[in-house]
C-alpha cells in the first residue's frame, strides 16, 4: 500500500486571501502613519527645546547668571534674523546645541537647505531677550525659547520652553 500523496505549497485561494488581508492592513495603517509622524515631529521639537534650554542654563552658570546679549541694538538684531540666528548658534555651540537643533522637525519651509551655508541660519525658534541684570531670565516666568510658526497644528499653538525646563504649548499665541 502506498502512502497518501501530500501536496506542498499554497492554493490560489489561500494566496488571494493572504494578499487581501495584507492590503486591508496597509490601507488601515495610512491614517495611523500621519498621526505617528506628527507625534514624532512634536517629540523632536520638544527635544530641540530641551537641548536649547540646557545650553542656555549652562551658559548662565558660566557667565554669572547674565543672559547672552546680542551685539548691537535690539532693533537692528531683530531686522537681520540671519545674523542673529548665527550669533545665537555660535554663542550656544560650546554648550551642546547643533545646527539641526535650531530647526523644528515639523517645520517644512525648506530650512533644512540653510544648513549648507555657514553664514546663514534660519531658525524655527526665537530666543527671548533679557537685560544684563544677573538672574533676569528667572525673574519673570516667561518663556526662554518660543517656536516660530504653527508647526504642530493651529489647535496646539507653538511650543514654549519655560525657565524651569517645562515645555508648554502656547494655545492662542500667534507668531
ABEGO torsion letter per residue (X at the ends): XBBBBBBBEBBAAAAAAAAAAAAAAAAAAAAAAAAAAAAAAAAAAAAAAAAAAAAAAAAAAAAGGBBBBBBEBAAAAAABAAAAAAAAAAAAAAAGBBAAAABBAABAAGAAAAAABAABBBBABBBBBBBABBGAAAABBBBABBBBEBAAEAAAEBBBBBAAGBBBBBBGBBX
